Amino acid sequence: MMRIKSLAKVATKLLIDADTFLLYCIAVFSVVIFAFSYSFPQEAARFPQAVSVFTFFMIVLEFITRYKKKKKIEAEDIAETKEGKESKDQQLEKKEVGINWLLVLMLVIVYYLLLKPVGFYPVTIVYLLISPWLLGYRNKKVIILTAVIATITVWLIFGRFFYVPLPMGIFG
Amino acid sequence: MLDGLLLLFEGYTLLYLLAGSVGGLVLGILPGLGPVFALAIFLPLTFGMTPVEALVFLGATYASCVFGGGITAILLNTPGTPGSIATTFDGYPMTQKGEGGKALGISTMSSFIGGIIGVLALAFLGPMLGEWSLKIGTAELFMLTLAGISLVAVTGRGDTKRGLIMGGLGLMLSFIGRDVITGTNRFTMNTYYLEEGIAFVPFVIGIFALSQALLLSDEKGSIAKASKVSGLLDGAKEVLKRPVTLIRSAIVGTVLGIMPGVGINVSNFVSYLVAKKFAKDPESFGKGSIDGLMAPEVANNATSTATLIPAFALGIPGGSSAAIFLGAMMIHGLRPGNAFFTDPMVPTLIWGFIFGQVAFLILGLVFANRVAKITLIPNSLLTPLVGLLAIIGAFSYRNQILDVMLMIIFAFIGYIMVKNKFPLPCMVLGVILGNMAESNFHRSVRISGGDLSLFFERPLAIILFIIVLLILFTSFIDVKKLISRYSK
């Protein structure tokens, strides 16, 4: 369990400080859009090509600006460390990182995967019973009451009032 | 106009209006969620409604949510929405002095009057702008959408390059699906699901609602602690004694609302500063001044409705909330422009928006203190509920389970983007305006027989092009610095 937690913390840290990684991802996406649009008729390719080139150009500009900024910050950092202050990297390491978001995301994905095969009622009830508990809430009465009331309310509003065919799963 | 009022009492419109007001108030009070979250999470509920019911419901949600943000700003020094930050400056000092109830009364009445003035601006200026839109051709429409897209630079102000990158990303996402002109399937990876493009509703719910829940889950405990207050009616009366502050703040709020890309986040500050500049006792500002509290509250509700004017009249959303409204319009088969304002349902819609303001006035005066207690709900209980609403909301859009997956993917992207300070509204503007810009461009080129000079022959198109260049220029370059450098 401890190992999973520390792994999740590392993953969170990587994603929270993923500024450069995100820019790379958008750059790759621009290249993919540009390359794939060659197979389209000229009229359909013109806009995607123009936008992807523009976005790529802006990313390059952003990297140039950041490189200049980094040089400046590094110079300041060295001066501050000499004066006995913490470096920016050390400060970043000390920053507290929460992993609850990852837990919520996992729970939502599991809910999504089970929604169709198992059905709305059992999955919703179990999801609303387990999630608050895993997130640290311990009042059992409130959890049970919330799970029941929320499931009934969602069923009434979406299922009965707006005729949304909620997945029935094992009850279907 | 009176027929429109009578139509409001038909069907479920008033019931939806009340539901929107209550829901908006609750979500406005919860700090960190705000009007964009409220509109995104409530959008799927409108699928079963008629267009007028849907827009009245969303309008009531929006108005009530903007107002609700002020309640916690006053009682807890915690703005429920970024549009209520300036409310804390004088609202919270009043609570500290034991005048929390009076401050709530001032906030409620100010928001109500600001909202009513915003609706009147929508009723009178909207049709004028809509009629003007008839006189413009596809070349001007393209330039207009280009101006809308260039607003991402304004929306991402402070970090223009990132704003433009996110706008570009949004545009690229909008190209996924069948091309509107040639019918070519683009970037669909040979899947039927992507042929209709990125589904707007799951996209918005993921980006704004579930990602916000992920952010909230990282914060431990409940949002805040509530306290008891009284004397709301005295505060409401105080507002009516200050007509000059009322009118001035409403004008500031309305003008800033019409200007795309500004929104409530800016208008509450500007209105506060304007009120301080014209005040007889500016030194009392920040210490519990009534004018200081009124100014941002009047302005943010006036702005919230005024932002819908360019969206309804020209199809150019100035921000995320207006973009969701525009999305809702399109989902319900309504087209922006003159056609929208000549639709017989518009008077009913205007009355609905007015009643939306009345609803939060009553709710605010009667229940504000009680509703503020929802800030005590622990985040560990709140986030699973938001997750449930997001999933069912995304599913109910087209009853497609894949829409839920798309929503989760965008929630993850939204969370990471927010954590790394990428401006999400720019991406949404790109997604909304991408196809509009492209189709208008190609139609213009086809009409002119492939000649691009059409864009630079018509005076209005040239003016709009200059505006686009000016927006981009002023976003990249600090004009003040430039002027001071050359004046030296």
Chai-1 contact restraints between the chains, C-beta under 6 A:
chainA,res_idxA,chainB,res_idxB,connection_type,confidence,min_distance_angstrom,max_distance_angstrom,comment,restraint_id
A,L15,B,I416,contact,1.0,0.0,6.0,A-B,restraint_1
A,I16,B,K419,contact,1.0,0.0,6.0,A-B,restraint_2
A,A18,B,N420,contact,1.0,0.0,6.0,A-B,restraint_3
A,D19,B,N420,contact,1.0,0.0,6.0,A-B,restraint_4
A,L22,B,N420,contact,1.0,0.0,6.0,A-B,restraint_5
A,I26,B,L169,contact,1.0,0.0,6.0,A-B,restraint_6
A,I33,B,M172,contact,1.0,0.0,6.0,A-B,restraint_7
A,F36,B,F187,contact,1.0,0.0,6.0,A-B,restraint_8
A,F40,B,T184,contact,1.0,0.0,6.0,A-B,restraint_9
A,P41,B,T182,contact,1.0,0.0,6.0,A-B,restraint_10
A,P41,B,T184,contact,1.0,0.0,6.0,A-B,restraint_11
A,E43,B,T182,contact,1.0,0.0,6.0,A-B,restraint_12
A,A44,B,D179,contact,1.0,0.0,6.0,A-B,restraint_13
A,A44,B,T182,contact,1.0,0.0,6.0,A-B,restraint_14
A,A44,B,T184,contact,1.0,0.0,6.0,A-B,restraint_15
A,F47,B,E438,contact,1.0,0.0,6.0,A-B,restraint_16
A,P48,B,F175,contact,1.0,0.0,6.0,A-B,restraint_17
A,V51,B,G168,contact,1.0,0.0,6.0,A-B,restraint_18
A,V51,B,L171,contact,1.0,0.0,6.0,A-B,restraint_19
A,V51,B,M172,contact,1.0,0.0,6.0,A-B,restraint_20
A,F54,B,G168,contact,1.0,0.0,6.0,A-B,restraint_21
A,T55,B,I165,contact,1.0,0.0,6.0,A-B,restraint_22
A,T55,B,G168,contact,1.0,0.0,6.0,A-B,restraint_23
A,M58,B,K161,contact,1.0,0.0,6.0,A-B,restraint_24
A,M58,B,L164,contact,1.0,0.0,6.0,A-B,restraint_25
A,M58,B,I165,contact,1.0,0.0,6.0,A-B,restraint_26
A,I59,B,I165,contact,1.0,0.0,6.0,A-B,restraint_27
A,L61,B,K161,contact,1.0,0.0,6.0,A-B,restraint_28
A,E62,B,K161,contact,1.0,0.0,6.0,A-B,restraint_29
A,G98,B,D218,contact,1.0,0.0,6.0,A-B,restraint_30
A,N100,B,S217,contact,1.0,0.0,6.0,A-B,restraint_31
A,N100,B,D218,contact,1.0,0.0,6.0,A-B,restraint_32
A,W101,B,L214,contact,1.0,0.0,6.0,A-B,restraint_33
A,W101,B,S217,contact,1.0,0.0,6.0,A-B,restraint_34
A,W101,B,D218,contact,1.0,0.0,6.0,A-B,restraint_35
A,V104,B,L214,contact,1.0,0.0,6.0,A-B,restraint_36
A,V104,B,S217,contact,1.0,0.0,6.0,A-B,restraint_37
A,V104,B,T383,contact,1.0,0.0,6.0,A-B,restraint_38
A,V108,B,G387,contact,1.0,0.0,6.0,A-B,restraint_39
A,V108,B,I408,contact,1.0,0.0,6.0,A-B,restraint_40
A,Y112,B,V404,contact,1.0,0.0,6.0,A-B,restraint_41
A,K116,B,I401,contact,1.0,0.0,6.0,A-B,restraint_42
A,L128,B,P384,contact,1.0,0.0,6.0,A-B,restraint_43
A,S131,B,P384,contact,1.0,0.0,6.0,A-B,restraint_44
A,P132,B,S380,contact,1.0,0.0,6.0,A-B,restraint_45
A,P132,B,L381,contact,1.0,0.0,6.0,A-B,restraint_46
A,P132,B,P384,contact,1.0,0.0,6.0,A-B,restraint_47
A,L135,B,S380,contact,1.0,0.0,6.0,A-B,restraint_48
A,G136,B,S380,contact,1.0,0.0,6.0,A-B,restraint_49
A,Y137,B,P378,contact,1.0,0.0,6.0,A-B,restraint_50
A,Y137,B,S380,contact,1.0,0.0,6.0,A-B,restraint_51
A,Y137,B,L381,contact,1.0,0.0,6.0,A-B,restraint_52
A,A150,B,L385,contact,1.0,0.0,6.0,A-B,restraint_53
A,V154,B,I392,contact,1.0,0.0,6.0,A-B,restraint_54
A,F158,B,I392,contact,1.0,0.0,6.0,A-B,restraint_55
A,F158,B,S396,contact,1.0,0.0,6.0,A-B,restraint_56
A,F162,B,G48,contact,1.0,0.0,6.0,A-B,restraint_57
A,V164,B,S396,contact,1.0,0.0,6.0,A-B,restraint_58
A,P165,B,N399,contact,1.0,0.0,6.0,A-B,restraint_59
